[in-house]
Amino acid sequence: MMAKESNSGIYLQGKYEVQLLDSWGVLQPRSQDNGGIYERWDDRKSDGKKGFEGTAPRQNVSKAPGLWQHLKISFQAPKFEAGKKIANAKILSVELNGVLIQENVELSGPTRSPLDNNETASAPFMIQGDHGPVAFRNIIISNYNKGKPSIKNVLTTAYKGKYVMVPDYAKLKPITQQSSQLISSNVSGIPANEFLLKYTATLQVTEAGRYHFKLNTFGGGGELKINKQIVIPFTNWNAEGTVQLSAGDNPVELVYSKYVDWAKPSLAMQVDGPGIRTFTITDTNIPALDDADPIEVKAVENKILRSFVDIPSGRVTHAINVGSPEKIHYTYDMDHGMIVQAWRGEFLDATPMWHERGDGSSRAAGAVLPLGKMEFMLKPSLDNNDTTGAAFRTKGYTLDAEGRPSFQYMIYGDTINDVIRVKAKGMQREISVRGSHNVYAVLVSAKNIEEKTNGQFIINDKSFYLVIDDAGGQKPVIKDNNGIKELIVSVKQKIVYSLIF
């Protein structure tokens, strides 16, 4: 959590700095901004050239001062043989607020202001603390210094047919059987579709502990057993499971059933465990799972894209994604008159919508703020949650001269005009009511709502701020509704409030 204008840093091994800074609202981040890999420094060079090799974050997804942020760094130390460095340190990845902002950055030496300049295989973790207030919590350090499990003695048995569950093998005749040292879906002598591959193998484990497996069975389903215990029951496409394993040899039985005709055969299984970074333990030659070049939609001007949008509670089928050049964006649910998410950073990743067959959905490309029921939900009274007779009817939206939408709908027979504008590093929402009802509006539902000052609220453990700009003289009330807090205000003609994140 950064205070206003504060500056700090995470030093891997006390030598390689990932910058922490109040970079809220910066549109073009540099290596000195939040999440940047700081420059190396050489005082012997001429002015303007002393700093070198810094790496800016791909995008700025920093939150406002006073809000909790989440940083995840994956680091690989330099490697040595006989006292000589044989491989540079590397930042494998940096994720800020759930967004990948750095990847595979090699570090030829320490960045500026290290504990010392001597590179070693291990050294202390350091947090910089002399450039203004900064708070930390939930620091977790995982060391990946153990030997990876390996697969050996693979026997692949193929069966022809469409299987949507594990069959009784005693009643089946295999079409081929092959031995190898690799679990792979690239098996000769099998049909292009409607077949089942059963693999038996040995998983050699060097470190006892709990292991986590992810299974992707593209175009069908699969099941994983280890030591005759079901780790992942037969399921379609993607699944995962965890199991306690002993060091040594562990018998494995893996099933891949391919029955979707348009999909290419592809099987991939990933594993991680104690002291072991996630890796693919099966054949990595899986073209159907190769990442497509992202199809990005930029918002260099005000922009709208209609699509499906998937949020934790399900799919929004009539979603309006609204982007701005200020890099603050939101998704509006036309079926409920509701902002379901807002985000800072780049606009949209439309790859799942437009790549090959597509599924009609797009994804936020920045750091998402899930808003749950960020809904202007009209209620007939302060204590009445019965919305019978509400009769919500969307009336679409209109665009202003700058391409920004105003949404209209009807509820309880009243006409609602809902205008959302990017303003002051956040979003301001103005809702006007035209009708005869004296109604109450639920501005936000959350686990926690804390009033900071008059009209200013901190939502969900310092996740974002809500500021009431104009309540028409009405005082907001925080009510408890079955363990969920609701911020409610009486609406005469209009309400104006802002979201700061």
C-alpha positions as CSV (number, residue, x, y, z in Angstrom):
1,M,0.0,0.0,0.0
2,M,1.6,3.3,-1.2
3,A,1.0,6.6,0.5
4,K,0.7,9.6,-1.9
5,E,4.0,10.3,-3.7
6,S,5.8,7.4,-1.8
7,N,8.7,5.5,-3.3
8,S,10.0,2.0,-2.3
9,G,11.3,-1.1,-3.8
10,I,11.6,-4.9,-3.6
11,Y,15.2,-6.0,-3.9
12,L,15.7,-9.6,-4.9
13,Q,18.8,-10.9,-3.2
14,G,19.2,-7.3,-2.0
15,K,20.5,-6.5,-5.5
16,Y,17.9,-6.5,-8.2
17,E,15.1,-4.0,-7.7
18,V,11.4,-4.2,-8.7
19,Q,10.3,-0.6,-8.2
20,L,7.4,0.4,-5.9
21,L,6.0,3.9,-6.5
22,D,2.8,5.9,-6.3
23,S,2.3,5.8,-10.1
24,W,-1.5,6.2,-9.9
25,G,-2.8,7.6,-13.1
26,V,0.5,7.5,-15.1
27,L,-0.4,6.8,-18.7
28,Q,3.1,5.9,-20.1
29,P,5.0,4.1,-17.4
30,R,8.9,4.1,-17.2
31,S,11.3,1.8,-15.5
32,Q,11.1,4.1,-12.5
33,D,7.3,3.5,-12.2
34,N,5.5,1.0,-10.1
35,G,6.4,-2.5,-11.2
36,G,9.3,-1.4,-13.3
37,I,12.7,-3.1,-13.1
38,Y,15.0,-0.3,-12.0
39,E,18.0,0.8,-14.0
40,R,21.5,-0.3,-13.5
41,W,23.8,2.7,-12.7
42,D,27.4,3.7,-13.6
43,D,28.7,7.0,-12.2
44,R,31.7,6.8,-14.6
45,K,29.4,7.4,-17.6
46,S,28.4,10.9,-18.8
47,D,25.3,12.7,-17.6
48,G,22.2,11.2,-19.2
49,K,23.8,7.9,-19.7
50,K,24.6,6.8,-16.1
51,G,21.3,4.8,-15.9
52,F,21.0,1.8,-18.3
53,E,19.1,-1.5,-18.8
54,G,15.9,-0.5,-16.9
55,T,12.7,-2.2,-18.1
56,A,9.3,-0.4,-17.9
57,P,6.2,-2.3,-17.1
58,R,4.0,-3.3,-20.1
59,Q,1.2,-1.1,-18.7
60,N,0.4,0.8,-15.6
61,V,-2.2,-0.9,-13.4
62,S,-1.4,0.8,-10.1
63,K,-4.1,1.6,-7.7
64,A,-4.7,4.9,-5.9
65,P,-2.8,5.7,-2.7
66,G,-4.2,4.1,0.4
67,L,-5.5,1.0,-1.4
68,W,-4.1,-2.5,-1.1
69,Q,-2.3,-3.8,-4.1
70,H,-1.0,-7.3,-4.9
71,L,2.5,-7.9,-6.3
72,K,3.8,-11.4,-7.5
73,I,7.4,-11.8,-8.6
74,S,9.0,-14.9,-10.0
75,F,12.8,-14.7,-9.8
76,Q,15.7,-16.9,-10.8
77,A,19.0,-16.3,-9.1
78,P,22.3,-16.2,-11.1
79,K,24.1,-19.5,-11.4
80,F,27.7,-20.3,-10.6
81,E,30.2,-23.0,-11.3
82,A,33.6,-23.0,-9.5
83,G,33.0,-19.5,-8.4
84,K,32.3,-18.2,-11.9
85,K,28.9,-16.9,-13.0
86,I,27.6,-19.0,-15.8
87,A,24.0,-17.6,-16.0
88,N,22.6,-14.1,-15.2
89,A,19.8,-13.5,-12.8
90,K,16.4,-13.3,-14.4
91,I,13.0,-11.8,-13.6
92,L,10.8,-14.6,-14.9
93,S,7.6,-12.6,-14.4
94,V,6.1,-9.7,-12.4
95,E,2.3,-9.5,-11.9
96,L,0.8,-6.4,-10.4
97,N,-2.9,-6.5,-9.4
98,G,-3.3,-9.7,-11.4
99,V,-1.8,-8.4,-14.7
100,L,1.5,-9.7,-16.2
101,I,3.7,-6.6,-16.6
102,Q,7.2,-8.1,-16.9
103,E,8.3,-11.4,-18.4
104,N,11.7,-13.0,-18.9
105,V,13.9,-10.0,-18.2
106,E,17.6,-10.9,-17.9
107,L,19.7,-8.9,-15.5
108,S,23.4,-8.5,-16.4
109,G,24.1,-7.2,-12.9
110,P,22.7,-5.4,-9.8
111,T,20.4,-2.5,-10.3
112,R,21.0,0.9,-8.6
113,S,21.6,1.1,-4.9
114,P,22.0,-2.6,-4.0
115,L,23.2,-3.9,-0.7
116,D,26.4,-4.7,-2.5
117,N,27.6,-5.4,-6.1
118,N,28.8,-8.9,-5.5
119,E,26.5,-11.4,-7.2
120,T,26.0,-14.7,-5.4
121,A,23.8,-17.8,-5.6
122,S,21.8,-16.7,-2.5
123,A,21.5,-13.4,-0.6
124,P,19.0,-11.5,1.7
125,F,15.6,-10.2,0.5
126,M,15.4,-6.5,1.0
127,I,12.6,-3.9,1.1
128,Q,13.6,-0.2,0.6
129,G,12.2,2.0,3.3
130,D,13.6,5.5,3.1
131,H,11.5,7.3,0.4
132,G,8.1,7.8,2.2
133,P,5.5,5.6,3.9
134,V,4.7,2.2,2.5
135,A,2.8,-0.7,4.2
136,F,3.1,-4.5,3.5
137,R,1.1,-7.5,4.6
138,N,0.9,-11.2,3.6
139,I,4.4,-11.6,2.4
140,I,5.0,-15.1,1.1
141,I,8.4,-16.4,-0.1
142,S,8.6,-19.7,-1.9
143,N,11.9,-21.3,-2.8
144,Y,12.0,-23.5,-5.9
145,N,15.2,-25.4,-5.2
146,K,14.1,-29.1,-5.3
147,G,14.3,-31.6,-8.1
148,K,11.4,-31.9,-10.5
149,P,9.3,-35.1,-10.6
150,S,9.8,-37.1,-13.8
151,I,7.8,-39.6,-15.9
152,K,9.2,-42.9,-17.1
153,N,8.1,-46.3,-18.3
154,V,5.1,-45.0,-20.3
155,L,2.7,-47.5,-21.9
156,T,0.1,-46.0,-24.1
157,T,-2.9,-48.1,-25.1
158,A,-5.3,-46.7,-27.7
159,Y,-9.0,-47.6,-28.1
160,K,-11.4,-46.6,-30.9
161,G,-14.8,-45.1,-30.0
162,K,-16.5,-42.2,-28.3
163,Y,-16.1,-42.3,-24.5
164,V,-17.6,-39.7,-22.2
165,M,-16.6,-41.6,-19.1
166,V,-13.9,-44.1,-18.2
167,P,-14.9,-47.5,-19.9
168,D,-14.6,-51.1,-18.8
169,Y,-11.3,-52.0,-20.5
170,A,-12.0,-55.7,-20.2
171,K,-14.7,-55.3,-22.8
172,L,-12.6,-53.4,-25.2
173,K,-10.0,-54.4,-27.8
174,P,-7.0,-51.9,-28.2
175,I,-6.1,-50.7,-31.7
176,T,-2.5,-50.1,-30.7
177,Q,-0.1,-50.2,-27.8
178,Q,3.2,-48.4,-27.6
179,S,6.0,-47.9,-25.0
180,S,7.8,-44.6,-24.6
181,Q,9.4,-42.3,-22.0
182,L,6.9,-39.5,-22.6
183,I,3.1,-39.0,-22.2
184,S,2.0,-37.6,-25.5
185,S,-1.2,-37.2,-27.6
186,N,0.9,-37.6,-30.7
187,V,0.3,-41.3,-31.2
188,S,0.6,-43.0,-34.5
189,G,-2.1,-45.4,-35.8
190,I,-5.1,-43.7,-34.2
191,P,-8.1,-42.0,-35.8
192,A,-8.4,-38.2,-36.0
193,N,-11.4,-38.3,-33.7
194,E,-13.3,-40.5,-31.3
195,F,-10.6,-42.4,-29.6
196,L,-9.3,-43.0,-26.0
197,L,-5.7,-43.1,-24.9
198,K,-4.9,-44.8,-21.6
199,Y,-1.4,-44.2,-20.2
200,T,0.2,-46.2,-17.4
201,A,3.5,-44.8,-16.2
202,T,5.7,-44.3,-13.2
203,L,6.0,-40.8,-11.6
204,Q,9.4,-40.5,-9.9
205,V,9.3,-38.0,-7.0
206,T,12.4,-36.7,-5.2
207,E,10.6,-34.7,-2.5
208,A,7.6,-36.0,-0.5
209,G,4.7,-33.6,-0.1
210,R,1.5,-32.3,-1.6
211,Y,1.5,-32.0,-5.4
212,H,-0.9,-30.0,-7.5
213,F,-1.8,-31.2,-11.0
214,K,-3.6,-29.3,-13.9
215,L,-5.0,-31.4,-16.7
216,N,-6.0,-30.0,-20.1
217,T,-7.8,-32.5,-22.4
218,F,-8.5,-30.4,-25.5
219,G,-11.4,-31.8,-27.4
220,G,-12.6,-34.2,-24.9
221,G,-12.2,-35.4,-21.3
222,G,-9.7,-37.1,-19.0
223,E,-9.0,-38.6,-15.6
224,L,-5.8,-38.9,-13.5
225,K,-5.0,-41.6,-10.9
226,I,-1.8,-41.8,-8.8
227,N,-1.2,-44.7,-6.5
228,K,-4.7,-46.0,-7.5
229,Q,-6.2,-42.8,-6.0
230,I,-8.3,-40.5,-8.2
231,V,-6.6,-37.1,-8.2
232,I,-8.7,-35.6,-11.1
233,P,-12.0,-37.4,-11.8
234,F,-13.2,-37.8,-15.4
235,T,-14.1,-34.3,-16.6
236,N,-14.2,-32.3,-19.8
237,W,-11.5,-29.9,-21.0
238,N,-9.8,-28.5,-17.9
239,A,-9.5,-29.7,-14.4
240,E,-7.1,-29.8,-11.4
241,G,-6.5,-31.8,-8.2
242,T,-4.0,-32.2,-5.3
243,V,-2.5,-35.3,-3.8
244,Q,0.0,-36.2,-1.1
245,L,2.9,-38.2,-2.6
246,S,5.9,-40.0,-1.1
247,A,9.4,-39.8,-2.5
248,G,10.2,-42.6,-4.9
249,D,8.2,-44.3,-7.6
250,N,4.4,-43.6,-7.8
251,P,2.3,-45.5,-10.3
252,V,0.2,-43.3,-12.6
253,E,-2.9,-44.0,-14.8
254,L,-4.0,-41.2,-17.1
255,V,-6.9,-41.2,-19.5
256,Y,-7.5,-38.9,-22.5
257,S,-10.7,-39.3,-24.5
258,K,-11.0,-37.3,-27.7
259,Y,-14.5,-36.9,-29.1
260,V,-15.0,-33.3,-30.3
261,D,-14.6,-33.5,-34.1
262,W,-13.3,-30.0,-34.8
263,A,-10.7,-29.9,-32.1
264,K,-7.1,-31.0,-32.6
265,P,-5.8,-33.8,-30.3
266,S,-4.0,-32.2,-27.4
267,L,-3.2,-33.4,-23.9
268,A,-1.2,-31.3,-21.4
269,M,-0.5,-31.9,-17.7
270,Q,1.2,-29.4,-15.4
271,V,2.5,-30.1,-11.9
272,D,3.9,-28.1,-9.0
273,G,4.9,-29.2,-5.5
274,P,7.2,-28.5,-2.6
275,G,10.1,-26.4,-3.8
276,I,9.0,-27.0,-7.5
277,R,7.8,-24.3,-9.9
278,T,4.9,-25.2,-12.1
279,F,6.0,-27.0,-15.3
280,T,4.6,-29.2,-18.0
281,I,5.4,-32.8,-17.4
282,T,3.8,-34.2,-20.5
283,D,4.8,-33.7,-24.2
284,T,5.1,-29.9,-24.8
285,N,4.5,-30.4,-28.6
286,I,0.8,-29.5,-28.3
287,P,0.0,-27.1,-31.2
288,A,-3.7,-26.9,-30.3
289,L,-2.8,-25.3,-27.0
290,D,-0.3,-22.8,-28.4
291,D,-1.1,-19.3,-27.4
292,A,-2.6,-17.2,-30.3
293,D,-1.2,-13.8,-30.9
294,P,-3.5,-11.6,-28.8
295,I,-6.2,-9.7,-30.6
296,E,-6.1,-6.4,-28.7
297,V,-8.6,-3.6,-28.8
298,K,-7.0,-0.3,-27.8
299,A,-8.9,2.7,-26.6
300,V,-6.9,5.6,-28.0
301,E,-10.3,7.4,-28.1
302,N,-13.6,6.6,-26.4
303,K,-14.6,3.2,-27.6
304,I,-17.4,0.6,-27.2
305,L,-17.3,-3.1,-27.8
306,R,-20.4,-5.3,-27.2
307,S,-19.6,-8.9,-26.3
308,F,-20.1,-11.6,-23.7
309,V,-18.1,-11.0,-20.6
310,D,-17.4,-13.7,-17.9
311,I,-17.3,-12.6,-14.3
312,P,-17.2,-14.7,-11.1
313,S,-21.0,-14.9,-10.9
314,G,-21.4,-16.1,-14.5
315,R,-21.6,-14.8,-18.0
316,V,-23.0,-11.4,-18.9
317,T,-24.7,-11.9,-22.2
318,H,-25.6,-8.3,-23.0
319,A,-22.4,-6.5,-21.9
320,I,-21.2,-3.1,-23.1
321,N,-17.5,-2.6,-22.7
322,V,-16.7,1.1,-22.6
323,G,-13.0,2.2,-23.0
324,S,-11.4,5.6,-22.6
325,P,-8.0,7.1,-23.6
326,E,-7.5,7.9,-19.9
327,K,-7.1,4.0,-19.5
328,I,-10.0,3.7,-17.2
329,H,-12.7,1.3,-18.5
330,Y,-15.8,-0.5,-17.4
331,T,-18.4,-3.2,-18.4
332,Y,-22.1,-2.4,-18.2
333,D,-24.7,-5.1,-17.9
334,M,-27.6,-4.0,-20.0
335,D,-29.9,-6.7,-18.5
336,H,-29.7,-5.2,-15.0
337,G,-28.6,-1.5,-15.4
338,M,-25.4,-2.4,-13.6
339,I,-21.6,-1.8,-13.7
340,V,-20.2,-5.3,-13.2
341,Q,-16.4,-4.4,-13.4
342,A,-14.1,-1.5,-13.9
343,W,-10.4,-1.6,-14.7
344,R,-7.3,0.5,-15.2
345,G,-4.7,-0.2,-17.9
346,E,-5.2,-1.4,-21.5
347,F,-8.8,-1.9,-22.8
348,L,-9.7,-5.4,-24.1
349,D,-8.3,-8.7,-25.1
350,A,-10.8,-9.9,-27.8
351,T,-8.8,-13.1,-28.6
352,P,-11.5,-15.5,-27.2
353,M,-14.1,-13.6,-29.2
354,W,-12.4,-13.5,-32.6
355,H,-9.7,-16.3,-32.7
356,E,-10.8,-19.2,-34.9
357,R,-14.4,-20.2,-33.9
358,G,-14.4,-17.9,-30.9
359,D,-16.9,-18.0,-28.1
360,G,-18.2,-14.4,-28.2
361,S,-16.4,-13.2,-25.1
362,S,-13.8,-10.5,-24.5
363,R,-11.6,-10.0,-21.4
364,A,-10.4,-6.9,-19.6
365,A,-6.7,-6.3,-20.5
366,G,-5.9,-4.4,-17.3
367,A,-6.3,-4.8,-13.5
368,V,-9.9,-5.6,-12.9
369,L,-11.9,-4.2,-10.0
370,P,-14.9,-6.7,-9.6
371,L,-17.9,-4.6,-8.5
372,G,-20.4,-7.4,-7.6
373,K,-23.7,-5.7,-7.3
374,M,-22.6,-2.2,-8.2
375,E,-26.2,-1.7,-9.2
376,F,-28.5,1.2,-9.0
377,M,-31.2,-1.1,-7.5
378,L,-34.3,0.9,-6.7
379,K,-36.2,-0.1,-3.5
380,P,-39.6,1.0,-2.4
381,S,-38.3,1.7,1.2
382,L,-35.2,1.6,3.2
383,D,-36.0,-1.8,4.8
384,N,-37.9,-3.4,2.0
385,N,-35.8,-5.7,-0.3
386,D,-38.8,-6.9,-2.2
387,T,-38.4,-5.8,-5.8
388,T,-41.7,-7.4,-7.0
389,G,-43.2,-5.1,-9.6
390,A,-39.8,-3.5,-10.5
391,A,-40.3,-4.6,-14.1
392,F,-36.8,-3.7,-15.3
393,R,-36.8,-2.8,-19.0
394,T,-33.7,-1.6,-20.8
395,K,-34.2,1.2,-23.3
396,G,-30.7,1.0,-24.8
397,Y,-28.1,3.8,-24.8
398,T,-27.3,7.0,-26.7
399,L,-23.8,8.4,-27.5
400,D,-22.7,12.0,-26.9
401,A,-20.5,13.9,-29.4
402,E,-17.4,12.3,-27.9
403,G,-18.7,8.7,-28.3
404,R,-19.5,8.2,-24.6
405,P,-22.7,6.3,-23.8
406,S,-25.7,7.3,-21.6
407,F,-27.8,4.3,-20.6
408,Q,-31.6,4.4,-20.2
409,Y,-34.0,1.9,-18.6
410,M,-37.3,1.8,-16.8
411,I,-38.0,0.4,-13.4
412,Y,-41.2,0.6,-11.3
413,G,-42.5,2.6,-14.2
414,D,-39.9,5.4,-13.6
415,T,-37.4,6.4,-16.3
416,I,-33.7,6.2,-15.4
417,N,-30.9,7.9,-17.2
418,D,-27.5,6.5,-16.2
419,V,-24.4,8.5,-17.2
420,I,-20.8,7.2,-16.4
421,R,-17.8,9.5,-17.1
422,V,-14.1,9.1,-16.5
423,K,-13.1,11.9,-14.1
424,A,-10.3,12.8,-11.7
425,K,-8.5,9.4,-12.1
426,G,-11.7,7.5,-11.4
427,M,-15.3,7.2,-12.7
428,Q,-18.2,9.4,-11.9
429,R,-21.8,8.1,-12.2
430,E,-24.8,10.4,-12.4
431,I,-28.3,8.7,-12.2
432,S,-31.4,10.8,-12.9
433,V,-34.9,9.5,-12.0
434,R,-38.0,10.8,-13.7
435,G,-41.2,9.5,-12.3
436,S,-43.6,9.5,-9.3
437,H,-41.9,7.0,-6.9
438,N,-40.0,7.9,-3.8
439,V,-37.3,5.3,-4.1
440,Y,-34.0,4.2,-2.4
441,A,-30.9,3.2,-4.3
442,V,-28.3,0.6,-3.3
443,L,-25.1,2.2,-4.5
444,V,-22.9,-0.8,-3.6
445,S,-23.1,-4.2,-1.9
446,A,-19.9,-5.4,-0.2
447,K,-18.5,-7.4,2.7
448,N,-17.2,-4.3,4.3
449,I,-18.1,-0.6,3.9
450,E,-16.2,1.9,6.1
451,E,-17.1,5.6,6.2
452,K,-13.8,7.5,6.0
453,T,-15.2,11.1,6.1
454,N,-18.6,12.6,5.4
455,G,-19.6,11.2,2.0
456,Q,-16.4,9.2,1.5
457,F,-16.4,5.4,1.9
458,I,-13.7,2.7,1.7
459,I,-15.1,-0.5,0.2
460,N,-14.0,-4.2,0.8
461,D,-10.9,-3.9,2.9
462,K,-9.4,-0.9,1.1
463,S,-10.2,-2.2,-2.4
464,F,-11.6,1.1,-3.7
465,Y,-13.2,4.3,-2.6
466,L,-16.7,5.5,-3.2
467,V,-17.4,9.2,-2.9
468,I,-20.9,10.7,-2.9
469,D,-20.6,14.0,-4.8
470,D,-24.3,15.0,-4.7
471,A,-27.0,13.2,-2.9
472,G,-29.6,16.0,-3.2
473,G,-29.4,16.7,0.5
474,Q,-30.1,13.0,1.5
475,K,-27.9,11.2,4.0
476,P,-26.6,7.7,3.0
477,V,-27.1,4.8,5.3
478,I,-25.1,1.6,5.7
479,K,-27.5,-1.4,6.2
480,D,-26.8,-5.1,6.9
481,N,-28.5,-7.5,4.6
482,N,-27.8,-11.1,5.7
483,G,-24.2,-10.4,6.4
484,I,-23.6,-8.2,3.4
485,K,-23.3,-4.4,3.8
486,E,-25.3,-2.1,1.5
487,L,-24.8,1.6,1.0
488,I,-28.3,3.0,0.5
489,V,-29.5,6.6,-0.2
490,S,-32.9,8.1,-0.8
491,V,-33.3,9.5,-4.3
492,K,-35.5,12.4,-5.1
493,Q,-34.4,13.3,-8.6
494,K,-30.7,12.4,-9.0
495,I,-27.6,11.0,-7.3
496,V,-24.0,11.6,-8.3
497,Y,-21.1,9.5,-6.9
498,S,-17.6,8.6,-7.9
499,L,-15.5,5.4,-7.8
500,I,-11.8,5.9,-7.1
501,F,-9.4,2.9,-7.6
